[in-house]
């Protein structure tokens, strides 16, 4: 969802930078883009060790996400071409699901405001799984909601961790370059191609050849 359906990752990165700074941890935006991915509580545990209790981690997470939603609401929209792409796939009866590391509140924020629920067989978030990305559980769960195995699905991702998750699930990926540059993904073997948005000719050709 984040960075793949909506172009929001830089908002997240700035919100994280401010929140971590308030906790005494100064990180550059580049460091945050590289290291701060996954489920919030797991991120906080990685960065701070045992400094915070599980309840404190939840509180920090909630505060950061509330700030993110407040900042992003006026800009909230689907990435260019995605609305039309979703309509085409629904018309062709191609099942779709969402598997995101975002917390439930952020998922509801996007799905409800953009009225996306009817498009998807399942929508899974950080509370849906026991292990966050790069563990493949989230993609396996999303695939299962469509009656499929993850290896038989095409995954759209924007992050290195997301592509690694798809690789661990045995799935091919189309990378949306909202967050990272193509050269950052060079070591992955499961990428079909890269798109800036959903009007990309390669994607349109794929949809015409395989989903018509």
Secondary structure by P-SEA (a helix, b strand, c coil): ccccccccaaaaaaaaaaaaaaacccccaaaaaccccccaaaaaaaaccccccaaaaaaaaaaaaaaaaaacccccccccaaaaaaaaaaaacbbbbbbccccaaaaaaaaaaacccccccccccccccccccccaaaaaaaaaaaccccccbbbbbccaaaaaaaaaacccccccccccccccccccccccccccccccaaaaaaaaaccc
